[in-house]
Amino acid sequence: QCKFIFPDNLLGISWVDSSWIPILNNGSVLDYFSERSNPFYDRTCNNEVVKMQRMTLDHLNQMVGVEYILLHAQEPILFIIRKQQRQSPTQVMPLADYYIIAGVIYQAPDLGSVINSRVLTAVHGIQSAFEEAMSYCRYHPSKGYWWHFKDQEEREKTKPKAKKKEEPSSIFQRQRVDALLLDLRQKFPPRFVQQKPGEKPVPVDQIKKEPEPAPEAVKPEEKETVKNTQSAGAKGPPEKRMRLQ
């Protein structure tokens, strides 16, 4: 009769022996599991007694104590081995399950460990969220409570700012701007003028006005010819006289 001693938590470790992987099958998987370097194997179990006495595994049903059995097999990838406490030939109590995937042995977590892990993860996440939310909370007697997010401000600074599209001006804006510019030009006339493009601006006072063309002197002979043409045009052509035969 073997006494079972509860080992430490082995959920975070795994074990593998690469030399056994090519020959793993239903008949050799228990021998692979009973290797001395396997931390999941209890050497005080009934399997060791049967192996030392060179008996078959069928004699495990007639013994009382801890034993290992092959619960499920899906060659050559998956094997499930159960550790159980046998109390009688017909009564056993499961203690732990181990699954072998591609030769690597893991311990399957029990329901209590799964619930405990999930609850601790949820509580840790909620507590971290509350602590982070409290770090952004601010209070002042005159303002009250408000939120101050530093990370969000830094992210907005690092983000490239999108260029805003310039909207065209309206007709009212253009007319109003033209009226204001005309009013300013009348109040403050320009002091410099650029006569031609590319030349330097010149003060308005230095610009010389071009003299107006003087009336041309008309000769007296030309005046008489002009008068004769005007009078002839007014009187019309001379009448033709009849010839006498």
Secondary structure as a PSIPRED ss2 file (coil, helix, strand):
# PSIPRED VFORMAT (PSIPRED V4.0)

   1 Q C   1.000  0.000  0.000
   2 C C   1.000  0.000  0.000
   3 K C   1.000  0.000  0.000
   4 F C   1.000  0.000  0.000
   5 I C   1.000  0.000  0.000
   6 F C   1.000  0.000  0.000
   7 P C   1.000  0.000  0.000
   8 D C   1.000  0.000  0.000
   9 N C   1.000  0.000  0.000
  10 L C   1.000  0.000  0.000
  11 L C   1.000  0.000  0.000
  12 G C   1.000  0.000  0.000
  13 I C   1.000  0.000  0.000
  14 S C   1.000  0.000  0.000
  15 W E   0.000  0.000  1.000
  16 V E   0.000  0.000  1.000
  17 D C   1.000  0.000  0.000
  18 S C   1.000  0.000  0.000
  19 S C   1.000  0.000  0.000
  20 W C   1.000  0.000  0.000
  21 I H   0.000  1.000  0.000
  22 P H   0.000  1.000  0.000
  23 I H   0.000  1.000  0.000
  24 L C   1.000  0.000  0.000
  25 N C   1.000  0.000  0.000
  26 N C   1.000  0.000  0.000
  27 G C   1.000  0.000  0.000
  28 S C   1.000  0.000  0.000
  29 V H   0.000  1.000  0.000
  30 L H   0.000  1.000  0.000
  31 D H   0.000  1.000  0.000
  32 Y H   0.000  1.000  0.000
  33 F H   0.000  1.000  0.000
  34 S C   1.000  0.000  0.000
  35 E C   1.000  0.000  0.000
  36 R C   1.000  0.000  0.000
  37 S C   1.000  0.000  0.000
  38 N C   1.000  0.000  0.000
  39 P C   1.000  0.000  0.000
  40 F C   1.000  0.000  0.000
  41 Y C   1.000  0.000  0.000
  42 D C   1.000  0.000  0.000
  43 R C   1.000  0.000  0.000
  44 T C   1.000  0.000  0.000
  45 C C   1.000  0.000  0.000
  46 N H   0.000  1.000  0.000
  47 N H   0.000  1.000  0.000
  48 E H   0.000  1.000  0.000
  49 V H   0.000  1.000  0.000
  50 V H   0.000  1.000  0.000
  51 K H   0.000  1.000  0.000
  52 M H   0.000  1.000  0.000
  53 Q C   1.000  0.000  0.000
  54 R C   1.000  0.000  0.000
  55 M C   1.000  0.000  0.000
  56 T C   1.000  0.000  0.000
  57 L H   0.000  1.000  0.000
  58 D H   0.000  1.000  0.000
  59 H H   0.000  1.000  0.000
  60 L H   0.000  1.000  0.000
  61 N H   0.000  1.000  0.000
  62 Q H   0.000  1.000  0.000
  63 M C   1.000  0.000  0.000
  64 V C   1.000  0.000  0.000
  65 G E   0.000  0.000  1.000
  66 V E   0.000  0.000  1.000
  67 E E   0.000  0.000  1.000
  68 Y E   0.000  0.000  1.000
  69 I E   0.000  0.000  1.000
  70 L E   0.000  0.000  1.000
  71 L E   0.000  0.000  1.000
  72 H E   0.000  0.000  1.000
  73 A E   0.000  0.000  1.000
  74 Q E   0.000  0.000  1.000
  75 E C   1.000  0.000  0.000
  76 P C   1.000  0.000  0.000
  77 I C   1.000  0.000  0.000
  78 L E   0.000  0.000  1.000
  79 F E   0.000  0.000  1.000
  80 I E   0.000  0.000  1.000
  81 I E   0.000  0.000  1.000
  82 R E   0.000  0.000  1.000
  83 K E   0.000  0.000  1.000
  84 Q E   0.000  0.000  1.000
  85 Q E   0.000  0.000  1.000
  86 R E   0.000  0.000  1.000
  87 Q E   0.000  0.000  1.000
  88 S E   0.000  0.000  1.000
  89 P C   1.000  0.000  0.000
  90 T C   1.000  0.000  0.000
  91 Q E   0.000  0.000  1.000
  92 V E   0.000  0.000  1.000
  93 M E   0.000  0.000  1.000
  94 P E   0.000  0.000  1.000
  95 L E   0.000  0.000  1.000
  96 A E   0.000  0.000  1.000
  97 D E   0.000  0.000  1.000
  98 Y E   0.000  0.000  1.000
  99 Y E   0.000  0.000  1.000
 100 I E   0.000  0.000  1.000
 101 I E   0.000  0.000  1.000
 102 A C   1.000  0.000  0.000
 103 G C   1.000  0.000  0.000
 104 V E   0.000  0.000  1.000
 105 I E   0.000  0.000  1.000
 106 Y E   0.000  0.000  1.000
 107 Q E   0.000  0.000  1.000
 108 A C   1.000  0.000  0.000
 109 P C   1.000  0.000  0.000
 110 D C   1.000  0.000  0.000
 111 L H   0.000  1.000  0.000
 112 G H   0.000  1.000  0.000
 113 S H   0.000  1.000  0.000
 114 V H   0.000  1.000  0.000
 115 I H   0.000  1.000  0.000
 116 N H   0.000  1.000  0.000
 117 S H   0.000  1.000  0.000
 118 R H   0.000  1.000  0.000
 119 V H   0.000  1.000  0.000
 120 L H   0.000  1.000  0.000
 121 T H   0.000  1.000  0.000
 122 A H   0.000  1.000  0.000
 123 V H   0.000  1.000  0.000
 124 H H   0.000  1.000  0.000
 125 G H   0.000  1.000  0.000
 126 I H   0.000  1.000  0.000
 127 Q H   0.000  1.000  0.000
 128 S H   0.000  1.000  0.000
 129 A H   0.000  1.000  0.000
 130 F H   0.000  1.000  0.000
 131 E H   0.000  1.000  0.000
 132 E H   0.000  1.000  0.000
 133 A H   0.000  1.000  0.000
 134 M H   0.000  1.000  0.000
 135 S H   0.000  1.000  0.000
 136 Y C   1.000  0.000  0.000
 137 C E   0.000  0.000  1.000
 138 R E   0.000  0.000  1.000
 139 Y E   0.000  0.000  1.000
 140 H E   0.000  0.000  1.000
 141 P C   1.000  0.000  0.000
 142 S C   1.000  0.000  0.000
 143 K C   1.000  0.000  0.000
 144 G E   0.000  0.000  1.000
 145 Y E   0.000  0.000  1.000
 146 W E   0.000  0.000  1.000
 147 W E   0.000  0.000  1.000
 148 H C   1.000  0.000  0.000
 149 F C   1.000  0.000  0.000
 150 K H   0.000  1.000  0.000
 151 D H   0.000  1.000  0.000
 152 Q H   0.000  1.000  0.000
 153 E H   0.000  1.000  0.000
 154 E H   0.000  1.000  0.000
 155 R H   0.000  1.000  0.000
 156 E H   0.000  1.000  0.000
 157 K H   0.000  1.000  0.000
 158 T H   0.000  1.000  0.000
 159 K C   1.000  0.000  0.000
 160 P C   1.000  0.000  0.000
 161 K C   1.000  0.000  0.000
 162 A C   1.000  0.000  0.000
 163 K C   1.000  0.000  0.000
 164 K C   1.000  0.000  0.000
 165 K C   1.000  0.000  0.000
 166 E C   1.000  0.000  0.000
 167 E C   1.000  0.000  0.000
 168 P C   1.000  0.000  0.000
 169 S C   1.000  0.000  0.000
 170 S C   1.000  0.000  0.000
 171 I H   0.000  1.000  0.000
 172 F H   0.000  1.000  0.000
 173 Q H   0.000  1.000  0.000
 174 R H   0.000  1.000  0.000
 175 Q H   0.000  1.000  0.000
 176 R H   0.000  1.000  0.000
 177 V H   0.000  1.000  0.000
 178 D H   0.000  1.000  0.000
 179 A H   0.000  1.000  0.000
 180 L H   0.000  1.000  0.000
 181 L H   0.000  1.000  0.000
 182 L H   0.000  1.000  0.000
 183 D H   0.000  1.000  0.000
 184 L H   0.000  1.000  0.000
 185 R H   0.000  1.000  0.000
 186 Q H   0.000  1.000  0.000
 187 K H   0.000  1.000  0.000
 188 F C   1.000  0.000  0.000
 189 P C   1.000  0.000  0.000
 190 P C   1.000  0.000  0.000
 191 R C   1.000  0.000  0.000
 192 F E   0.000  0.000  1.000
 193 V E   0.000  0.000  1.000
 194 Q C   1.000  0.000  0.000
 195 Q C   1.000  0.000  0.000
 196 K C   1.000  0.000  0.000
 197 P C   1.000  0.000  0.000
 198 G C   1.000  0.000  0.000
 199 E C   1.000  0.000  0.000
 200 K C   1.000  0.000  0.000
 201 P C   1.000  0.000  0.000
 202 V E   0.000  0.000  1.000
 203 P E   0.000  0.000  1.000
 204 V H   0.000  1.000  0.000
 205 D H   0.000  1.000  0.000
 206 Q H   0.000  1.000  0.000
 207 I C   1.000  0.000  0.000
 208 K C   1.000  0.000  0.000
 209 K C   1.000  0.000  0.000
 210 E C   1.000  0.000  0.000
 211 P C   1.000  0.000  0.000
 212 E C   1.000  0.000  0.000
 213 P C   1.000  0.000  0.000
 214 A C   1.000  0.000  0.000
 215 P C   1.000  0.000  0.000
 216 E C   1.000  0.000  0.000
 217 A C   1.000  0.000  0.000
 218 V C   1.000  0.000  0.000
 219 K C   1.000  0.000  0.000
 220 P H   0.000  1.000  0.000
 221 E H   0.000  1.000  0.000
 222 E H   0.000  1.000  0.000
 223 K H   0.000  1.000  0.000
 224 E H   0.000  1.000  0.000
 225 T H   0.000  1.000  0.000
 226 V H   0.000  1.000  0.000
 227 K H   0.000  1.000  0.000
 228 N H   0.000  1.000  0.000
 229 T H   0.000  1.000  0.000
 230 Q H   0.000  1.000  0.000
 231 S H   0.000  1.000  0.000
 232 A H   0.000  1.000  0.000
 233 G H   0.000  1.000  0.000
 234 A H   0.000  1.000  0.000
 235 K H   0.000  1.000  0.000
 236 G C   1.000  0.000  0.000
 237 P C   1.000  0.000  0.000
 238 P C   1.000  0.000  0.000
 239 E C   1.000  0.000  0.000
 240 K C   1.000  0.000  0.000
 241 R C   1.000  0.000  0.000
 242 M C   1.000  0.000  0.000
 243 R C   1.000  0.000  0.000
 244 L C   1.000  0.000  0.000
 245 Q C   1.000  0.000  0.000
